Amino acid sequence: MVLTGTKQGHSALSPVSESPVMSSIAILSTSLQLKYVSLGVLVLQTTSLVLTMRYSRTLQAEGPRYLASSAVVCAEVLKIVACMLLVFRDHSFSVRALNRVLKEEIFNKPLLTLKLAIPSGIYTLQNNLLYVALSNLDAATYQVTYQLKILTTALFSVSMLGKSLTIYQWLSLVILMTGIALVQWPTEVTSITKQEDLTASSQLMGLLAVLVACFSSGFAGVYFEKILKESKQSVWVRNIQLGLFGLIFGLGGVFVYDGERVRENGLFQGYNGLTCTVVALQALGGLVIAAVITYADNILKGFATSISIILSTFISYFLLEDFDPTSVFFLGAMLVIAATFLYGYESTPAVNPAKV
């Protein structure tokens, strides 16, 4: 009787007692799945954008090469459309609600909207510089050097947002600078083909483009973060505002720098399937990262960066054949990867007995 009663009682209570446990396991499993998916998406987006952009800028094809300024404009248009669709979805696919949000948040708040002209202009400059950089640097060297944006972002965060860095973060910045210096350490060029394709002047131009892009990325990112903290607008609405200004600045860049070439061969000269892929990756990449970053912690982002650098190095060497790694490069790359992990390291704070 006791055993029977216990069994019946257990059976009756099991749905209630096991439900929280099963629910916790399901949530944990889903969270792990999302983290791994986030890792894959971050690696795929980062690596594919760099490699396709590099390949598209070095591919020998008939006719004129596509204009980088034109690709930046197309990316801004695509980003605006994507963000409008996301806002449309968030408001139950109501056209009236979409119009109301755009009117209230963008047109009825001109001063708030104008604040985004600064980061938008900087982002437009940065996007153009990335094309310049990847036209003159191999993908692996670009990937490693571009991690200098960690340093610029950290410095602007300290100066503009009043953030304080841990001892691990300061140490990581020193390691980062050392690693990038080793990656850029001059080496003798033995191949005649490489002397023709990758001259010292083009490398210098690519390096300068990356450095300016790193500083612009750091400042614009921190400035944008500051604006987001001061308002309650949706990040998608903010990206629409950024895109509108980016479109204006981008069109200005097209007609100032490439106006004559546009008049001769059109805005979409040299476009093909690869160009459209580059434009789509550049436009949607930032939005994908913004969505994925919710599920990715600092360690996971470090993994994504590291895997992306390694993949870029192998693909540059074996497929693109535009990169010949040296031991100095590998040492610098390892230091940059270690600095990326160390910067995202969060030490467990010691318990203060006075506060217990």
C-alpha positions as CSV (number, residue, x, y, z in Angstrom):
1,M,0.0,0.0,0.0
2,V,2.8,2.4,0.9
3,L,4.7,1.6,-2.3
4,T,1.5,1.9,-4.4
5,G,0.6,5.2,-2.8
6,T,4.1,6.5,-3.3
7,K,4.1,5.5,-7.0
8,Q,0.7,7.1,-7.6
9,G,1.7,10.3,-5.7
10,H,4.9,10.5,-7.7
11,S,3.0,10.0,-10.9
12,A,0.5,12.7,-10.0
13,L,3.2,15.2,-9.1
14,S,5.7,14.4,-11.8
15,P,4.3,16.8,-14.4
16,V,4.6,19.6,-11.8
17,S,8.0,18.7,-10.3
18,E,9.7,17.8,-13.6
19,S,8.4,20.7,-15.7
20,P,10.8,23.4,-14.4
21,V,13.7,21.0,-14.8
22,M,12.8,20.0,-18.3
23,S,12.1,23.6,-19.1
24,S,15.5,24.7,-17.8
25,I,17.2,21.9,-19.9
26,A,15.3,23.0,-23.0
27,I,16.2,26.7,-22.4
28,L,19.9,25.7,-21.9
29,S,19.9,23.6,-25.0
30,T,18.3,26.4,-27.1
31,S,20.8,28.9,-25.7
32,L,23.8,26.7,-26.6
33,Q,22.3,26.1,-30.1
34,L,21.9,29.9,-30.6
35,K,25.5,30.5,-29.4
36,Y,26.9,28.0,-31.9
37,V,24.7,29.4,-34.7
38,S,25.9,32.9,-33.7
39,L,29.5,31.7,-33.9
40,G,28.9,30.3,-37.4
41,V,27.1,33.4,-38.7
42,L,29.8,35.7,-37.3
43,V,32.6,33.7,-38.9
44,L,30.7,33.3,-42.2
45,Q,29.8,37.0,-42.5
46,T,33.2,38.4,-41.5
47,T,35.2,36.0,-43.7
48,S,33.0,36.0,-46.7
49,L,32.8,39.8,-46.9
50,V,36.5,40.3,-46.7
51,L,37.3,37.5,-49.2
52,T,34.6,38.4,-51.7
53,M,35.5,42.1,-51.6
54,R,39.2,41.3,-52.1
55,Y,38.5,38.9,-54.9
56,S,36.1,41.3,-56.6
57,R,38.7,44.1,-56.5
58,T,41.5,42.0,-58.0
59,L,39.6,39.9,-60.5
60,Q,40.7,40.5,-64.0
61,A,37.6,41.0,-66.1
62,E,36.7,42.6,-69.4
63,G,35.4,46.1,-69.3
64,P,35.6,48.6,-66.5
65,R,35.8,47.5,-62.9
66,Y,32.8,48.4,-60.7
67,L,33.0,51.7,-58.7
68,A,33.5,51.3,-54.9
69,S,31.5,54.5,-54.4
70,S,28.6,53.0,-56.3
71,A,28.7,49.8,-54.3
72,V,28.6,51.8,-51.1
73,V,25.5,53.7,-52.3
74,C,23.8,50.4,-53.3
75,A,24.6,48.9,-49.9
76,E,23.0,51.9,-48.1
77,V,19.8,51.5,-50.2
78,L,19.6,47.8,-49.4
79,K,20.2,48.5,-45.7
80,I,17.4,51.1,-45.6
81,V,15.0,48.7,-47.3
82,A,15.9,45.9,-44.9
83,C,15.5,48.1,-41.8
84,M,12.1,49.4,-43.0
85,L,11.0,45.8,-43.5
86,L,12.1,45.0,-39.9
87,V,10.2,48.0,-38.6
88,F,7.2,47.0,-40.7
89,R,7.3,43.5,-39.1
90,D,7.7,44.9,-35.6
91,H,4.4,46.8,-36.1
92,S,2.3,43.9,-37.2
93,F,2.8,44.5,-40.9
94,S,0.8,47.7,-40.7
95,V,1.6,50.3,-43.4
96,R,-0.2,53.0,-41.4
97,A,1.9,52.1,-38.3
98,L,5.1,52.2,-40.4
99,N,4.3,55.6,-41.8
100,R,3.5,56.9,-38.3
101,V,6.8,55.6,-36.9
102,L,8.9,57.1,-39.7
103,K,7.1,60.4,-39.5
104,E,7.3,60.7,-35.7
105,E,10.8,59.3,-35.2
106,I,12.6,60.8,-38.2
107,F,10.8,63.8,-39.7
108,N,9.2,65.2,-36.5
109,K,12.5,65.1,-34.7
110,P,14.9,66.9,-37.0
111,L,17.5,67.8,-34.4
112,L,17.7,64.2,-33.1
113,T,17.9,62.9,-36.7
114,L,20.7,65.4,-37.6
115,K,22.9,64.1,-34.8
116,L,23.3,60.9,-36.8
117,A,24.7,62.9,-39.8
118,I,28.2,62.7,-38.1
119,P,28.5,59.0,-37.6
120,S,26.8,58.3,-40.9
121,G,29.3,60.4,-42.8
122,I,32.1,58.7,-41.0
123,Y,30.7,55.2,-41.8
124,T,30.4,56.2,-45.4
125,L,34.0,57.2,-45.5
126,Q,34.9,54.0,-43.7
127,N,33.1,51.8,-46.2
128,N,34.8,53.4,-49.1
129,L,38.2,53.0,-47.3
130,L,37.6,49.3,-46.9
131,Y,37.5,48.9,-50.7
132,V,40.7,50.9,-51.0
133,A,42.3,48.7,-48.3
134,L,41.3,45.4,-49.9
135,S,42.4,46.6,-53.3
136,N,45.9,47.0,-52.0
137,L,46.3,44.4,-49.1
138,D,45.7,40.7,-49.0
139,A,42.8,39.5,-47.0
140,A,44.8,38.0,-44.2
141,T,46.9,41.1,-43.6
142,Y,43.8,43.3,-43.8
143,Q,41.9,41.1,-41.3
144,V,44.7,41.2,-38.7
145,T,45.4,44.9,-39.1
146,Y,41.8,45.9,-38.9
147,Q,41.6,44.5,-35.4
148,L,43.3,47.8,-34.4
149,K,39.7,49.1,-34.2
150,I,39.6,47.4,-30.7
151,L,42.2,49.9,-29.6
152,T,40.5,53.0,-31.1
153,T,37.1,51.9,-29.8
154,A,38.6,51.4,-26.3
155,L,40.2,54.8,-26.3
156,F,37.1,56.6,-27.6
157,S,35.0,54.7,-25.0
158,V,37.3,56.0,-22.2
159,S,37.3,59.6,-23.5
160,M,33.7,60.0,-24.7
161,L,31.7,57.6,-22.4
162,G,33.9,57.7,-19.3
163,K,34.4,53.9,-19.3
164,S,37.2,52.4,-17.3
165,L,39.3,49.5,-18.6
166,T,40.5,46.6,-16.6
167,I,44.2,45.7,-16.3
168,Y,43.6,42.8,-18.7
169,Q,42.1,45.1,-21.3
170,W,45.1,47.6,-21.1
171,L,47.5,44.6,-21.4
172,S,45.5,43.3,-24.3
173,L,45.8,46.6,-26.1
174,V,49.6,46.5,-25.7
175,I,49.7,43.0,-27.1
176,L,47.4,44.1,-29.9
177,M,49.7,46.9,-31.0
178,T,52.8,44.6,-30.8
179,G,51.0,42.0,-33.0
180,I,49.9,44.4,-35.6
181,A,53.4,45.9,-35.8
182,L,54.8,42.4,-36.4
183,V,52.2,41.8,-39.1
184,Q,53.2,45.0,-40.9
185,W,56.9,44.3,-40.4
186,P,58.6,44.7,-43.9
187,T,59.7,41.6,-45.6
188,E,61.8,41.0,-48.7
189,V,59.7,40.4,-51.8
190,T,61.3,37.7,-53.9
191,S,58.7,37.0,-56.5
192,I,58.8,39.2,-59.6
193,T,55.0,38.8,-60.0
194,K,54.4,40.0,-56.5
195,Q,56.7,43.0,-57.1
196,E,54.3,43.9,-59.9
197,D,51.1,43.2,-58.2
198,L,51.8,44.3,-54.6
199,T,54.3,47.2,-54.6
200,A,55.4,49.0,-51.5
201,S,53.4,52.1,-52.4
202,S,50.1,50.1,-52.8
203,Q,50.8,48.4,-49.5
204,L,51.3,51.8,-47.8
205,M,48.1,53.0,-49.3
206,G,46.2,50.0,-48.1
207,L,47.7,50.3,-44.6
208,L,46.8,54.0,-44.4
209,A,43.2,53.2,-45.5
210,V,42.9,50.5,-42.8
211,L,44.3,52.9,-40.1
212,V,41.9,55.7,-41.0
213,A,39.1,53.1,-41.2
214,C,40.0,51.9,-37.7
215,F,39.9,55.4,-36.2
216,S,36.7,56.2,-38.0
217,S,35.1,52.9,-36.9
218,G,36.1,53.5,-33.3
219,F,34.8,57.1,-33.1
220,A,31.6,56.4,-35.1
221,G,30.8,53.3,-33.1
222,V,31.2,55.0,-29.7
223,Y,29.3,58.1,-30.9
224,F,26.4,55.9,-32.1
225,E,26.4,54.0,-28.8
226,K,26.2,57.3,-27.0
227,I,23.2,58.4,-29.1
228,L,21.4,55.1,-28.5
229,K,21.8,55.4,-24.8
230,E,20.3,58.9,-24.8
231,S,17.1,57.9,-26.7
232,K,14.6,55.1,-26.7
233,Q,14.4,54.7,-30.5
234,S,14.5,51.3,-32.1
235,V,17.9,50.3,-33.4
236,W,16.3,49.6,-36.8
237,V,14.9,53.2,-36.9
238,R,18.4,54.5,-36.1
239,N,19.8,52.4,-38.9
240,I,17.2,53.9,-41.3
241,Q,18.4,57.4,-40.2
242,L,22.0,56.4,-40.7
243,G,21.2,54.9,-44.1
244,L,19.4,58.1,-45.3
245,F,22.4,60.2,-44.5
246,G,24.7,57.6,-45.8
247,L,22.9,57.6,-49.1
248,I,23.2,61.4,-49.4
249,F,27.0,61.3,-48.5
250,G,27.5,58.3,-50.7
251,L,25.9,59.9,-53.8
252,G,28.0,63.0,-53.1
253,G,31.1,60.8,-53.2
254,V,30.0,59.2,-56.4
255,F,29.7,62.4,-58.3
256,V,32.7,64.1,-56.7
257,Y,35.2,61.3,-57.2
258,D,33.7,59.2,-60.0
259,G,31.3,61.6,-61.8
260,E,33.1,61.4,-65.1
261,R,33.3,57.6,-65.1
262,V,29.6,57.5,-64.2
263,R,28.7,59.8,-67.1
264,E,30.8,57.6,-69.5
265,N,29.7,54.1,-68.4
266,G,26.9,54.5,-65.9
267,L,26.5,54.0,-62.2
268,F,26.4,50.2,-62.4
269,Q,29.4,49.7,-64.7
270,G,31.2,46.5,-64.0
271,Y,28.4,44.9,-61.9
272,N,28.1,41.2,-61.9
273,G,26.9,38.5,-59.5
274,L,30.0,38.8,-57.4
275,T,29.6,42.5,-57.1
276,C,26.0,42.1,-56.0
277,T,27.1,39.5,-53.4
278,V,29.6,42.0,-52.0
279,V,27.0,44.7,-51.8
280,A,24.5,42.4,-50.0
281,L,27.1,41.2,-47.5
282,Q,28.2,44.8,-46.7
283,A,24.6,46.0,-46.4
284,L,23.2,43.1,-44.4
285,G,26.3,42.2,-42.5
286,G,26.0,44.9,-39.9
287,L,22.3,44.1,-39.3
288,V,23.1,40.4,-39.0
289,I,25.8,41.1,-36.4
290,A,23.4,43.4,-34.5
291,A,20.9,40.6,-34.3
292,V,23.4,37.8,-33.5
293,I,25.4,39.8,-30.9
294,T,22.4,39.3,-28.5
295,Y,23.4,35.7,-28.2
296,A,27.2,36.1,-28.5
297,D,29.4,36.9,-25.5
298,N,32.9,38.4,-25.7
299,I,34.6,35.0,-25.7
300,L,32.4,33.8,-28.6
301,K,33.2,37.0,-30.5
302,G,36.9,36.3,-29.9
303,F,36.5,32.8,-31.3
304,A,34.7,34.2,-34.4
305,T,37.4,36.8,-35.0
306,S,40.2,34.2,-34.6
307,I,38.5,31.6,-36.9
308,S,37.9,34.3,-39.4
309,I,41.6,35.4,-39.4
310,I,42.7,31.8,-39.8
311,L,40.3,31.1,-42.6
312,S,41.2,34.3,-44.4
313,T,44.9,33.3,-44.2
314,F,44.4,29.8,-45.6
315,I,42.1,31.0,-48.4
316,S,44.4,33.9,-49.3
317,Y,47.3,31.4,-49.6
318,F,45.7,28.4,-51.2
319,L,42.9,29.9,-53.4
320,L,43.5,33.6,-54.0
321,E,47.3,33.0,-54.1
322,D,48.0,36.6,-53.1
323,F,49.6,36.0,-49.7
324,D,52.8,34.3,-48.7
325,P,52.8,34.1,-44.9
326,T,56.1,34.4,-42.9
327,S,56.9,33.4,-39.3
328,V,56.8,37.0,-38.3
329,F,53.3,37.3,-39.7
330,F,52.2,34.2,-37.8
331,L,53.6,35.5,-34.5
332,G,51.9,38.8,-35.0
333,A,48.6,37.1,-35.9
334,M,48.8,34.9,-32.8
335,L,49.4,38.0,-30.6
336,V,46.4,39.7,-32.2
337,I,44.2,36.7,-31.6
338,A,45.4,36.4,-28.0
339,A,44.7,40.2,-27.5
340,T,41.2,39.7,-28.8
341,F,40.5,37.0,-26.2
342,L,42.2,38.9,-23.4
343,Y,40.2,42.1,-24.1
344,G,36.9,40.2,-23.8
345,Y,38.0,38.4,-20.6
346,E,35.9,39.3,-17.7
347,S,37.5,38.5,-14.3
348,T,35.3,37.6,-11.4
349,P,35.3,40.5,-8.9
350,A,36.5,39.7,-5.4
351,V,33.9,39.8,-2.7
352,N,34.2,42.8,-0.4
353,P,33.6,41.7,3.2
354,A,32.4,45.1,4.2
355,K,29.5,44.9,1.8
356,V,28.4,41.4,2.8
